[in-house]
Amino acid sequence: MRSPTPSPPEDVPEVVPDEFDVIARLMRPLAAPEALDLMDDAAVIPSRPGFDLVVTKDAIVEGVHFLPGTPLDLVARKLLRVNLSDIAAKGAVPYGYLLACAWPDSIGWSGREAFAKGLAEDQAVFGLKLFGGDTVATPGPLIFSATLFGWVESGQMVKRSGAQAGDLVQVSGPIGDGYLGLQAARGQLEHLDAPLRAALIAHYQTPQPRLDIALAGAHAAADVSDGLLADAGHIASASGVAMEIALEAVPISTAGQAWVSEGDDRQARLGALAAGGDDYQIVATGPEPLPGFTVIGRVIAGEGVCVTLGGAPVFLSQTGYRHGNLG
C-alpha cells in the first residue's frame, strides 16, 4: 500500500529581523573605521587639510523612485548612485555615507541581506565607507535615505550659481534613457529590440554617476535627476540668468533615437526625453566646451529656459519630473 502523498507545507512568512541583529550581521561589515564599529551613536570624521567636505542627501521611496518588487540589491545600488551623482556634479571625490532605512514587516531577512549585498558591491566600486545611520519600522512603503560625503579642493566646488551670460550649455551624455527605462521596467516598449530594452532597464535601476567627468573650467553644474530642462532651469535660477537649449542638439542613445523615429510627433518625443528625469548625467555651463560634453545651447541674460527646435521656440507641457506615484 502506497503511503499518502504529504501535503505541501504552507508558506511560512520570514521572521521579522531584529534591528540590532541586522546592524551587527549586515551593516557592521560595511562600516568604516570612522564609524567606531557601529557601536556608538556617532562617527568621527577627521578634517583633510586643503579640502572642503561636500555633503548631499537624497531619499528614494517605493512606488515613487523605484517600482515595487525591484530586487533590493538593485535598490541599494540606486540609492548610492543617485547620491553619488550629486557628488560628481560638484566636482568632488566620494568619501562615505550615512544610511537610513524604513523597513515594513513584510521584508524579512533575505530582503535585508540582499539590500546589504548591493551596498557592499557599490562600496567596492566607488570606494565608499559606511559611517552609520538608523533603521526604523514602517507600515510601508519602503523608504531609504543616504547622506553622502565627498572631498573637493578648498574653494573649488562647482556650484549651480556660477553660470554667466555667454557660457555654453553642455551635457555629459545621452538624455532620456531614464524616462524610457521606467517604461521598459513596467513592461512597455516591447516593440524595441530586447537588448535595447535591457539596457534601458539597467540604466533606470542602476544609473552610472558621472564621476569620470572632469569639471575643470565649468562655471556651474548640476546632475540631471529631475530632467535636463528642469535641472538646467535650476542653474539658471540660482545664477540669475536664462538659457536657450536646442532640442535637436541634445544627445540621445540608440534606444532613444529608435523611440523618437517610430512616431510622427518628433517635437513632443524629443521634449519628453529632455524632461523625463532619472538620467544622472551632468548639465554644466562654461566659456569653452568641456571634454566629454556635448554643447546644447547657451546662457543669455534674462530668466528661465527657452527651448527651440530648428531655431524656432517650442512650448512643452512638462519640463521636468514631478514627485508623484509611479502607478
C-alpha positions in Angstrom: 0.0 0.0 0.0 1.4 3.3 -1.0 1.8 6.0 1.6 -0.3 9.1 1.0 1.5 12.0 -0.6 2.1 14.6 2.0 0.6 17.9 1.6 3.0 20.7 0.7 3.9 22.9 3.6 2.1 26.2 3.9 4.2 29.2 3.2 5.7 30.4 6.4 6.5 34.1 6.4 10.0 35.1 7.3 10.6 36.2 10.9 11.0 39.9 11.1 14.7 40.5 11.8 15.7 42.3 15.0 17.2 45.7 14.3 20.3 45.1 16.2 20.9 41.8 14.6 20.7 43.5 11.2 23.2 46.1 12.2 25.6 43.5 13.7 25.4 41.0 10.9 24.7 43.0 7.8 25.9 46.6 8.4 28.9 46.3 10.6 30.9 44.5 7.9 30.3 47.6 5.7 31.4 50.2 8.3 34.4 52.4 8.1 36.9 52.7 11.0 35.5 56.2 11.5 32.2 54.6 12.4 33.6 53.1 15.5 32.4 49.6 14.6 28.8 51.0 14.7 29.0 50.6 18.5 28.4 54.3 19.1 25.7 56.8 18.2 28.1 58.9 16.0 31.1 58.7 13.8 34.3 60.8 13.9 35.3 62.3 10.5 38.8 63.8 10.5 39.5 67.0 8.6 41.5 66.9 5.4 43.8 70.0 5.1 43.3 71.8 1.8 39.9 70.3 1.1 36.3 71.1 1.7 33.8 68.4 2.8 30.8 68.3 0.3 27.6 66.9 1.8 24.4 65.8 -0.1 21.3 63.8 0.7 18.7 62.0 -1.3 15.9 59.6 -0.4 14.2 57.0 -2.6 10.7 55.7 -1.9 9.0 52.6 -3.2 6.4 53.4 -5.8 7.9 56.9 -6.3 11.6 56.3 -7.2 11.6 52.5 -7.7 8.9 50.0 -8.7 7.5 47.6 -6.1 9.2 44.2 -6.5 12.5 45.6 -7.7 15.3 43.4 -6.3 16.6 45.1 -3.1 20.3 44.8 -4.1 19.5 47.0 -7.1 17.5 49.4 -4.9 20.6 49.8 -2.6 22.8 50.5 -5.6 20.4 53.1 -7.0 20.3 54.8 -3.6 24.0 55.2 -3.5 24.3 56.1 -7.2 21.7 58.9 -7.2 23.6 60.5 -4.3 27.0 59.9 -6.0 25.6 61.8 -9.0 25.3 64.9 -6.8 28.8 64.4 -5.6 30.0 64.1 -9.2 28.2 67.3 -10.2 30.1 69.2 -7.6 33.5 68.0 -8.9 34.1 66.1 -5.7 35.5 62.7 -4.9 33.3 60.3 -2.9 34.3 59.5 0.7 31.5 57.9 2.7 27.8 57.9 3.7 25.2 57.7 6.4 22.2 55.4 5.8 18.6 55.4 7.0 16.2 52.5 6.3 12.4 52.3 6.9 11.5 48.6 6.8 8.0 47.2 6.6 7.5 43.9 8.4 6.9 42.2 5.0 10.7 42.5 4.2 12.4 39.6 6.0 16.0 38.7 6.5 16.6 37.6 2.9 15.4 41.0 1.6 17.6 43.0 4.0 20.5 40.7 3.3 20.1 41.4 -0.5 20.0 45.2 0.3 23.3 44.9 2.3 24.8 42.9 -0.6 24.0 45.8 -3.0 25.6 48.3 -0.7 28.7 46.2 -0.4 29.0 45.8 -4.2 28.8 49.6 -4.8 31.0 50.5 -1.8 33.7 48.4 -3.6 33.0 50.0 -7.0 33.1 53.6 -5.8 35.4 53.4 -2.8 32.7 54.4 -0.2 32.7 53.9 3.5 29.6 53.5 5.8 29.7 55.9 8.7 26.5 54.8 10.4 22.8 55.6 10.3 19.4 54.4 11.5 16.8 51.8 10.9 13.1 52.1 11.7 9.9 50.1 11.2 7.2 51.4 9.0 3.8 50.1 7.8 5.1 50.9 4.3 6.2 51.8 1.8 9.9 51.0 1.8 12.0 54.2 2.2 15.8 54.6 2.1 17.8 57.7 2.5 21.6 58.3 2.3 23.7 61.3 3.2 26.9 61.3 1.0 30.2 62.9 1.8 32.9 63.8 -0.7 36.1 65.8 -0.8 36.9 68.7 -3.1 39.9 71.1 -3.1 39.2 74.1 -1.0 37.0 76.7 -2.8 36.7 74.5 -5.9 33.2 73.1 -5.6 31.2 73.7 -8.8 28.0 75.4 -7.7 24.7 75.9 -9.5 25.1 79.7 -9.1 28.1 80.4 -11.3 26.6 80.4 -14.8 27.4 83.6 -16.8 25.8 85.1 -20.0 27.8 83.9 -22.9 28.5 80.5 -21.4 27.9 77.3 -23.4 25.2 75.0 -22.0 26.5 71.4 -22.3 25.6 67.9 -21.1 27.8 64.9 -20.3 25.9 62.1 -22.2 22.7 60.8 -23.6 19.4 62.1 -22.2 16.1 60.3 -21.9 17.2 56.8 -21.0 15.8 57.2 -17.5 12.4 58.1 -18.9 12.4 55.2 -21.3 13.9 52.9 -18.7 10.9 53.3 -16.4 8.6 52.5 -19.3 10.6 49.4 -20.1 10.7 48.3 -16.5 6.9 48.5 -16.5 6.8 46.0 -19.4 6.2 48.6 -22.1 8.3 49.4 -25.2 8.0 45.8 -26.3 8.5 46.9 -29.9 12.1 47.8 -29.2 14.8 45.2 -29.5 15.3 43.1 -26.4 18.9 44.3 -25.9 17.8 47.9 -26.1 15.1 47.3 -23.5 17.5 45.6 -21.2 20.0 48.5 -21.4 17.2 51.0 -20.6 16.0 49.0 -17.6 19.6 48.7 -16.4 20.1 52.4 -16.7 16.9 53.1 -14.8 17.6 50.6 -12.0 21.4 51.2 -11.6 22.4 54.6 -13.2 26.0 55.4 -13.7 27.1 58.6 -11.8 29.5 60.6 -13.9 32.4 60.5 -11.6 34.6 60.0 -14.6 33.9 63.5 -15.9 36.2 66.4 -15.1 34.6 69.8 -14.4 37.7 71.9 -14.6 36.6 75.1 -16.5 32.9 74.8 -15.6 31.2 77.8 -14.2 28.2 75.9 -12.9 26.8 72.3 -12.9 24.0 70.1 -11.7 23.2 66.5 -12.1 20.3 65.6 -14.3 17.8 63.9 -11.9 14.6 65.9 -12.3 15.1 66.2 -16.1 17.5 68.1 -18.3 15.3 71.1 -18.8 14.3 71.3 -15.1 17.9 71.0 -13.9 19.2 73.5 -16.4 16.4 75.7 -15.0 17.8 75.2 -11.5 21.2 76.5 -12.7 19.5 79.5 -14.5 17.5 80.4 -11.4 20.5 80.1 -9.0 22.7 82.1 -11.4 20.2 84.8 -12.3 20.4 84.1 -16.0 18.4 82.5 -18.8 19.2 79.6 -21.1 18.5 78.7 -24.7 18.5 74.9 -25.3 18.2 73.4 -28.8 16.3 70.1 -28.7 17.9 68.7 -31.8 21.4 69.2 -30.2 20.6 67.1 -27.1 22.4 63.7 -27.3 20.2 60.7 -27.2 21.0 57.0 -27.2 20.3 54.4 -29.9 17.2 53.3 -28.0 16.1 57.0 -27.7 16.6 57.5 -31.4 14.6 54.4 -32.2 11.8 55.6 -29.9 11.7 59.1 -31.4 11.8 57.8 -35.0 8.8 55.5 -34.6 6.2 58.3 -34.4 5.3 61.4 -36.3 5.4 63.6 -33.2 9.2 64.2 -33.1 9.0 67.5 -31.2 6.9 66.0 -28.4 9.1 63.0 -28.2 12.3 64.9 -28.0 10.7 67.1 -25.4 9.6 64.1 -23.3 13.2 62.8 -23.3 14.6 66.2 -22.3 12.0 66.5 -19.4 11.8 62.9 -18.2 14.4 62.7 -15.5 16.5 59.9 -13.9 19.3 60.3 -16.4 22.1 61.2 -13.9 24.2 62.9 -16.5 25.7 66.3 -15.7 24.5 69.6 -17.2 27.1 72.3 -17.0 28.0 75.8 -18.3 31.3 77.2 -19.2 33.0 79.6 -21.6 34.5 76.7 -23.6 33.4 73.1 -24.5 34.2 70.7 -21.6 36.0 67.4 -22.5 33.4 64.7 -22.9 30.4 67.1 -23.1 28.0 68.0 -25.9 27.1 71.6 -26.4 23.3 72.0 -26.5 22.7 75.8 -26.0 23.9 79.0 -24.5 23.4 81.2 -21.4 21.8 84.6 -22.0 20.6 87.5 -20.0 17.1 87.1 -18.6 15.4 84.2 -16.7 14.1 80.7 -17.3 14.8 78.2 -20.1 13.8 78.8 -23.7 13.6 75.5 -25.8 14.0 75.6 -29.5 13.8 73.1 -32.4 15.3 74.1 -35.7 15.8 77.6 -34.3 12.1 78.1 -33.6 10.8 78.4 -29.9 8.7 75.4 -28.9 6.2 75.0 -26.0 6.4 71.9 -23.8 3.7 71.0 -21.4 6.1 69.5 -18.9 9.8 70.4 -18.4 10.7 68.1 -15.5 9.9 65.3 -13.2 7.2 65.8 -10.5 7.4 63.6 -7.4 4.2 61.5 -7.7 3.3 57.8 -7.6 4.8 55.6 -10.3 1.4 53.9 -10.6 
